[in-house]
């Protein structure tokens, strides 16, 4: 298993009502709700948003994800569909609360012909996002 935090480069955002659903037929029969997403943070110009990172923790996977695995997927962002995408799974970790389940990352590249619609949908989702709450260091 790969350490997710050690490879984190982009600012992550959480949400109460996910603006994004991920469809990965090879891994799950249901749409997945990411726990959080990243795409470079607000300081990256809108024109640079072409890759979406997501952390998912689904139940009942059809098979175990593996680091480096590539899967066909689709996205639904603010009720707008983006199909025919490919995602890479950069890291996988056993779920702390349920060791038989898996938490894994997704790196989803959005093709050029879908970028304008994707960026527009992401802009509409900004009101639902908040920076991830990171654990505070303990006073020693």
Secondary structure by P-SEA (a helix, b strand, c coil): cccccccccbbbbbbccccbbbbbcccccbbbbbccccccccccccccccbbbbbbbbccccccccccbbbbbbbbcccccccbbbbbbccccccccccccccccccccccccaaaaaaaaaaaaccccccccccccccc
